[in-house]
Protein backbone atom coordinates (compact mmCIF):
# COMPACT_ATOMS: atom_id res chain seq x y z
CA UNK A 1 0.00 0.00 0.00
CA UNK A 2 0.98 3.59 -0.60
CA UNK A 3 -0.38 6.55 1.30
CA UNK A 4 0.17 10.00 -0.15
CA UNK A 5 -0.20 13.13 1.94
CA UNK A 6 0.94 16.72 2.24
CA UNK A 7 -1.14 18.47 -0.35
CA UNK A 8 -2.90 21.74 0.28
CA UNK A 9 -3.49 25.29 -0.87
CA UNK A 10 -0.47 27.49 -1.42
CA UNK A 11 0.20 30.78 -3.16
CA UNK A 12 2.32 30.94 -6.29
CA UNK A 13 5.98 30.92 -5.36
CA UNK A 14 5.32 28.90 -2.23
CA UNK A 15 6.41 25.42 -1.25
CA UNK A 16 4.89 22.12 -0.21
CA UNK A 17 6.34 18.76 0.73
CA UNK A 18 4.45 15.65 -0.24
CA UNK A 19 4.97 12.32 1.50
CA UNK A 20 4.38 8.79 0.27
CA UNK A 21 4.38 6.16 3.00
CA UNK A 22 4.84 2.60 1.77
CA UNK A 23 3.80 -0.59 3.51
CA UNK A 24 3.35 -4.23 2.63
CA UNK A 25 6.40 -4.63 0.41
CA UNK A 26 10.16 -4.51 0.67
CA UNK A 27 10.77 -0.80 0.31
CA UNK A 28 14.48 -1.08 -0.47
CA UNK A 29 13.86 -3.17 -3.59
CA UNK A 30 11.49 -0.77 -5.27
CA UNK A 31 11.31 2.55 -7.01
CA UNK A 32 8.60 5.04 -6.16
CA UNK A 33 7.40 7.69 -8.51
CA UNK A 34 5.22 10.73 -8.30
CA UNK A 35 2.60 11.51 -10.91
CA UNK A 36 0.02 14.22 -11.22
CA UNK A 37 -3.24 14.79 -12.99
CA UNK A 38 -4.67 18.24 -13.50
CA UNK A 39 -8.38 18.78 -14.25
CA UNK A 40 -9.12 17.88 -17.85
CA UNK A 41 -5.60 16.68 -18.51
CA UNK A 42 -3.88 13.34 -18.73
CA UNK A 43 -1.78 11.98 -15.93
CA UNK A 44 1.90 12.85 -16.25
CA UNK A 45 5.06 11.72 -14.55
CA UNK A 46 6.72 14.14 -12.16
CA UNK A 47 9.66 12.40 -10.57
CA UNK A 48 10.92 9.01 -9.47
CA UNK A 49 13.51 7.60 -7.09
CA UNK A 50 15.05 4.17 -6.81
CA UNK A 51 15.09 3.19 -3.14
CA UNK A 52 17.93 0.73 -3.76
CA UNK A 53 20.53 3.08 -5.24
CA UNK A 54 18.99 6.53 -4.88
CA UNK A 55 18.83 7.24 -8.61
CA UNK A 56 16.43 10.06 -9.34
CA UNK A 57 14.52 11.19 -12.41
CA UNK A 58 12.55 14.35 -13.09
CA UNK A 59 10.31 15.66 -15.78
CA UNK A 60 12.16 18.52 -17.42
CA UNK A 61 9.70 21.18 -16.28
CA UNK A 62 10.21 20.17 -12.65
CA UNK A 63 14.00 20.15 -12.64
CA UNK A 64 15.37 22.75 -10.27
CA UNK A 65 12.04 23.26 -8.51
CA UNK A 66 11.16 19.78 -7.23
CA UNK A 67 13.37 17.43 -5.24
CA UNK A 68 12.58 13.80 -4.56
CA UNK A 69 14.16 11.97 -1.64
CA UNK A 70 13.80 8.68 0.17
CA UNK A 71 13.85 7.84 3.88
CA UNK A 72 14.37 4.10 3.76
CA UNK A 73 14.27 3.73 7.53
CA UNK A 74 10.71 5.05 7.54
CA UNK A 75 9.58 3.64 4.18
CA UNK A 76 8.76 7.12 2.97
CA UNK A 77 9.46 9.06 -0.20
CA UNK A 78 9.19 12.83 -0.19
CA UNK A 79 8.62 15.32 -2.95
CA UNK A 80 9.74 18.81 -2.01
CA UNK A 81 8.09 21.31 -4.32
CA UNK A 82 9.39 24.86 -4.42
CA UNK A 83 8.55 27.89 -6.55
CA UNK A 84 5.12 26.49 -7.18
CA UNK A 85 3.12 27.79 -10.10
CA UNK A 86 -0.64 27.77 -10.74
CA UNK A 87 -0.03 25.19 -13.47
CA UNK A 88 1.28 22.80 -10.80
CA UNK A 89 -2.27 22.51 -9.50
CA UNK A 90 -3.23 18.84 -9.70
CA UNK A 91 -3.89 15.69 -7.75
CA UNK A 92 -0.52 14.11 -7.01
CA UNK A 93 -0.17 10.36 -6.77
CA UNK A 94 2.69 8.09 -5.81
CA UNK A 95 3.18 4.72 -7.45
CA UNK A 96 5.44 1.68 -7.25
CA UNK A 97 7.37 -0.53 -7.88
CA UNK A 98 9.16 0.90 -10.92
CA UNK A 99 9.86 4.28 -12.45
CA UNK A 100 8.68 3.30 -15.92
CA UNK A 101 5.79 0.92 -15.23
CA UNK A 102 3.91 -1.23 -14.85
CA UNK A 103 2.65 0.05 -11.52
CA UNK A 104 1.27 -2.42 -9.02
CA UNK A 105 0.68 0.09 -6.23
CA UNK A 106 -0.92 3.53 -6.27
CA UNK A 107 -1.48 5.98 -3.48
CA UNK A 108 -4.88 7.60 -3.09
CA UNK A 109 -3.74 11.01 -4.31
CA UNK A 110 -3.28 14.33 -2.57
CA UNK A 111 -4.58 17.61 -3.98
CA UNK A 112 -2.20 20.50 -4.55
CA UNK A 113 -3.78 23.84 -5.37
CA UNK A 114 -1.57 26.79 -6.26
CA UNK A 115 -3.31 30.16 -6.32
CA UNK A 116 -2.08 33.06 -8.41
C-alpha positions in Angstrom: 0.0 0.0 0.0 1.0 3.6 -0.6 -0.4 6.5 1.3 0.2 10.0 -0.1 -0.2 13.1 1.9 0.9 16.7 2.2 -1.1 18.5 -0.4 -2.9 21.7 0.3 -3.5 25.3 -0.9 -0.5 27.5 -1.4 0.2 30.8 -3.2 2.3 30.9 -6.3 6.0 30.9 -5.4 5.3 28.9 -2.2 6.4 25.4 -1.2 4.9 22.1 -0.2 6.3 18.8 0.7 4.4 15.6 -0.2 5.0 12.3 1.5 4.4 8.8 0.3 4.4 6.2 3.0 4.8 2.6 1.8 3.8 -0.6 3.5 3.4 -4.2 2.6 6.4 -4.6 0.4 10.2 -4.5 0.7 10.8 -0.8 0.3 14.5 -1.1 -0.5 13.9 -3.2 -3.6 11.5 -0.8 -5.3 11.3 2.6 -7.0 8.6 5.0 -6.2 7.4 7.7 -8.5 5.2 10.7 -8.3 2.6 11.5 -10.9 0.0 14.2 -11.2 -3.2 14.8 -13.0 -4.7 18.2 -13.5 -8.4 18.8 -14.3 -9.1 17.9 -17.8 -5.6 16.7 -18.5 -3.9 13.3 -18.7 -1.8 12.0 -15.9 1.9 12.8 -16.2 5.1 11.7 -14.6 6.7 14.1 -12.2 9.7 12.4 -10.6 10.9 9.0 -9.5 13.5 7.6 -7.1 15.0 4.2 -6.8 15.1 3.2 -3.1 17.9 0.7 -3.8 20.5 3.1 -5.2 19.0 6.5 -4.9 18.8 7.2 -8.6 16.4 10.1 -9.3 14.5 11.2 -12.4 12.6 14.3 -13.1 10.3 15.7 -15.8 12.2 18.5 -17.4 9.7 21.2 -16.3 10.2 20.2 -12.6 14.0 20.1 -12.6 15.4 22.7 -10.3 12.0 23.3 -8.5 11.2 19.8 -7.2 13.4 17.4 -5.2 12.6 13.8 -4.6 14.2 12.0 -1.6 13.8 8.7 0.2 13.9 7.8 3.9 14.4 4.1 3.8 14.3 3.7 7.5 10.7 5.0 7.5 9.6 3.6 4.2 8.8 7.1 3.0 9.5 9.1 -0.2 9.2 12.8 -0.2 8.6 15.3 -3.0 9.7 18.8 -2.0 8.1 21.3 -4.3 9.4 24.9 -4.4 8.5 27.9 -6.5 5.1 26.5 -7.2 3.1 27.8 -10.1 -0.6 27.8 -10.7 0.0 25.2 -13.5 1.3 22.8 -10.8 -2.3 22.5 -9.5 -3.2 18.8 -9.7 -3.9 15.7 -7.8 -0.5 14.1 -7.0 -0.2 10.4 -6.8 2.7 8.1 -5.8 3.2 4.7 -7.4 5.4 1.7 -7.3 7.4 -0.5 -7.9 9.2 0.9 -10.9 9.9 4.3 -12.4 8.7 3.3 -15.9 5.8 0.9 -15.2 3.9 -1.2 -14.8 2.7 0.0 -11.5 1.3 -2.4 -9.0 0.7 0.1 -6.2 -0.9 3.5 -6.3 -1.5 6.0 -3.5 -4.9 7.6 -3.1 -3.7 11.0 -4.3 -3.3 14.3 -2.6 -4.6 17.6 -4.0 -2.2 20.5 -4.5 -3.8 23.8 -5.4 -1.6 26.8 -6.3 -3.3 30.2 -6.3 -2.1 33.1 -8.4 
